[in-house]
Amino acid sequence: MPSTSPLHIRDLSPQEFAQLTESWHLIDVRSRFEYALGHAPTAINLSLPRLLMGQVPFLRPWVLPQWFRALPPDQPIAVICLTAHRSPIAAKTLAALGFRQIVNITGGMMAWQQSGLPSQNR
């Protein structure tokens, strides 16, 4: 059973996430290099350091891409990293930025690939 925190963050396995029917923005918070080695087909790369720096209002326009800054707070967002060490930090950061529907993919890309879900290289 997925857990729900007061910050509107749910933990889902890669398989559970793949079964969701809503339209989610999947953000891969690994480095650009890690992302290039293999990522979920719909994932967009936005590294955790950039996301963290984006919490500082005057840095936001320089470190967060326009597509991210344009997302409405009710946009469902899922985050993934390599092993689910960085993605919980990213999920909490997204909640602090005002997003209300956040999924942390447990096990990260390691679990994603072990589950046999598709991935692609850049």
N, C-alpha and C positions, 0 to 999 in steps of 0.2 A: 504494500500500500504506500503510495507516494506521501511524503511528509509535506506539511504546509507550515510555514513559519509566519510570525506576525508581519514580516516584511513582504508578504505576497510572493515568496519564493517557494517553488515546488521542486523537489528532486525527482527526476525521472531517469530510468535506464535508457540507453540508446533505443532499445526495442520499443519501450513505451512511448518515447518521443516520436519514433517513426510511425506510430499508429495514430497520432493526433490528426484530427481533421481540420483544425483551424490553420490559418495562414500565420506562421511564425517567422520572425527574422532570426536566423541562426547566426550567432556571432562567435567566431573562433578567436579566442583571446591569446593564442600562442604567438610566438614571434613570426615574422614574415617568412623566415627560413623554414621553421617547423611547418607552417601552413603550406608552403610550396612542396614539401615532401609528401603531403597527402592530407586531404581534408574532406569533410562531408560535401557532397555536390552543391548544396544550396548555401553553404557557409560563406560568410563574408569575414575577412580578417580585420580585426581591430584589437591590437595587442593590449594586454592588461596594463602596462605602463602608460600607454596613451589614454586609456580609459580612466586610470587613476588621476593623471594630470588634468583631465577634462573636468574634474570636480572643482578646479580653481577657475572661477568665472572669467577672469581676464585672459586665461590661457585657452579656454574652450574653443574660440574661433580658429586657433592655430593648431591645436592637437586633435580635435575631433572633426572628422570629415562632415561635409554638408549633409550627406544622406542620413547620418546619425543624428545630427542636430535638428533635422526636420521631422524625426519620428515623434508622433504624438505619445503622451504618457500612457495611453491605453493600448498601445501597440504591443502585442505579445512578443516577447524576446526570449530566446533560449541562448545559453552560453555553454561553450565546450572548450576544453583545453586538452592536454595530453593524458593526464591521469586523474583529473578532478581535484587538483590541488589549487590551481589558479581560478578555476571557474566559480567556486563559491565566493571568492573575494570579488570577482567581477559582478556576480549576482547581487551582492550587498551594495556594491557601488552603483549599480543600475537602480536599485531601490532608493538609494540616497539621492539619485538624480531625478527621482519622481516617477519612475516606471512602476506600473501596478501589476503587470502579468509577466512573471519571470520564471523560467525553468532552468535549473542547473542539471546538465546531463552528467549523471554519475558514471564514474569510470573513464570518462573522457574518450579521446580518439582510440586509446588502447582497447577499451571495451567496445567501442563502435566497430572497429575492425575485427575484433574477435567474434562479434555477433554476426559477421558476414554482411553487414550493411555496406552499401556502395560508398566508395571514396574515389577521389580523383586527385591527380597532381596538377599543379599550375602549369 
